[in-house]
Structure formats: structure tokens, C-alpha cells
């Protein structure tokens, strides 16, 4: 591999990490092989599946990405099989080990391991099927945000938010077209695309352009980077987005939005993932993002990663729109719980810090495999309202179920 090729790789995994991963996989597959021993073709099937789902992983990690464009067939027949297998592997291995131990008591360790693994395997399959259907659903959700200092001219101002589309060959075009039609039906004054436009390849921006390139709004269409846009090769992604035909890209920049002689300020941040690529110039710089904004202006920030909310709130930003978390793709909205909340302080829905409001959308696409339970993909309409109470508030005004789109 030439030095030029190495520089193009988005990441590199040390040999020691690959060795540890190999040891983990050998250990897991060894347990599965023990359970399969004695079954006709059992060992052969285990070895074939282990090789089929492990080799692509090591190629990806060692290369630092795919050395080719992973098309739809590759994603469905290789990557999706890989994801399902790798998710099930530790569960089946753990169940198998426990079953083997329990089986010793009854003099049938292998049978005990098989029964335990089978129970977990069936439960896993049911969960995956439910999650698959959940990932196919889509809703339009309206969030009403009341801001005390909002100019009266912006009362009723509508912002359509799209985030975490994760466009790639795995995402059905009909779903993208349905999303585009819903945005148009919302008749927004401004459209905000808050990152992770593509999943992992800059080439997929042309798919985005073919579906969403015609989106328009009186106050403009604005885009910011997400971590996957950076991983996809930020120089190429930025070059395409800077052309201007898809809207205005904001990276640590602001724009004044005028309506009826009054103004608010829209800010777009960089993303924390950019810190791993210091030469790309896409790391978040909150001070630079807010520089030059007149005192007293209502500021609306677009920040893909909600971890930036604290810094934005401390600097008086009234409203921040984020994505990134997908709500963990598993959530109980009625209880205010999501899988992402186990790792992030601000993980889903409406959040407050002082007088600053954050709304985190669950996004419209998915990452890895089509799997969502309770964290239905959405197209968000944020309606700004003035309030005389002096207290900022955000409420979910309602949601509309859209046609289910299986892919």
C-alpha cells in the first residue's frame, strides 16, 4: 500500500487490537462449535459462517474502510449478515456456556448448552423482527417552542428538521422520497438538515441530491456536518455541499434570518468527530460559531451532537436542534427512557438547561441494521412561538403516522 493510499484511510486499527478481536472471535466460535459437534454438517456450517462474517470485519478494520464502494447486494448479503451474526454471537456464546455448566449437573452438558442457546436464539430472532418493522415506520412530529425574546415577526415560524438520514444503498429510495414529500407538505419557512446525511460514503450525496436537491424554503435550506459525514471523507463531502445547490453549509458559522424587518440568528456548529481529523477544519468551535452576533438576538443553533448543548446554553443560545443519538434506536418515550440515555446526559426529545431548550430528533434513517423499537424515525416540524410568560418552553404538539416503508 502506498503512502498516498494510507493517508486516504479514515482510520487505522493497531495490530494488537486486531489480535484481541481475533482471540474474542475464536473463543466465541469455539463454544458454538462445541454445541454443533455431533450434528450433521454442524462443524462445517459453523466454520463457514465464522469465516464469512469475520473476514469482512478484518478487511474493513485493517484497511481503514472499504477499498471499494459497498453496493446494495454487498450490504444485504455480507454486511447485514455480519451485523446480525455479531450481535447474536456473544448472546449465544454466553447462553451456551451457562447451558453447558447447568447441563453438567444432569450429565448432558452439550444438550444443556444447545437448549440454552436455542432459547436465546429464538428470542433474539423475535426481537430482530420487531425492530425491523419498527425501523420501517415513519412519523411526522410537531414540536412547539415558546421563546420569551422571540421577535413577534417570527411568531409561527416553521423549521423542518431532517437528521440522521444515513443515506446508502441499504436505505430504500421510496422512503427518501416519502420524507421529501412530507417536508414539502409541512410548508416550512426554513429547512435544517442536522448531520449524518450519508452513512459512510461521499458518493451517496448524489442520491441525496437527486431526492432532496429540489427542497426549498423562503428563509433557506441549511446543512451541518455529522460524524458519519466526516467518516465518509469530509474533504469530498464538504466539496460537494459547498457547491450550494443543496443549501447553505454552516460549519462554525452563523447566518442572520430576516422576516418582516426583524432578525434572528441561525448558527451551525462543527462536530466532535472532527477532533479526530484536525486537518479537516470541522471540529466544533463554539466561540467562533457565535462570534459577531448582536447582543439580544434570538439564536437558533444546529448541532448534530447534543453534547454541544451545554456550551451553547451557557452562551445564551435559545434553541438547539440535534440528532446523532437515534434515541439508542430502543426507547420508551412515555417513560422518558432510551438506550442512548445510558451513555449520554441529553439523549432524546426535549431537554432544558436554564433558559435554553434542546430538541433531539431520533432521526429518519438507521445505523448498522434496520432496528428501531420505540424510537420511530421522524420528520420534525419545529414551530416557534412568542410567549408573554417569560418562561421558555417546548412541547410535543402531536405526531402523524406516515406509510410504513419496508426495506
Secondary structure, DSSP 8 states (H G I E B T S, - for coil): --HHHHHH-S----HHHHHHHHHHHHHHHHHHHHHHTTSTTHHHHHHHHHHHHHHHHHHHHHHTS-SS---HHHIIIIIHHHHHHHHHHHHHHHHHHHHHHHHHHTT-HHHHHHHHHHHHHHHHHHHHHHHHHHHH-EEEEEEEEEETT--GGGTT-EEEEE----BSTTS-HHHHHHHHHHHHHHT-SEEEEES--BSS-GGGHHHHHHHHTT---TT-EEEE--HHHHHTTHHHHHHHHTTSTT-EE-SSEEEEEEETTEEEEEEE---GGGGG-GGGS-S--HHHHHTT--TT--EEEE-SSGGGHHHHHHTT-SEEEE-SSGGGGBEEGGGTEEGGGGT-SS-SEEEEETTEEEEE---SS-SSSS--BS--EEEEEEEEEE-SSS--EEEEEEEEE------
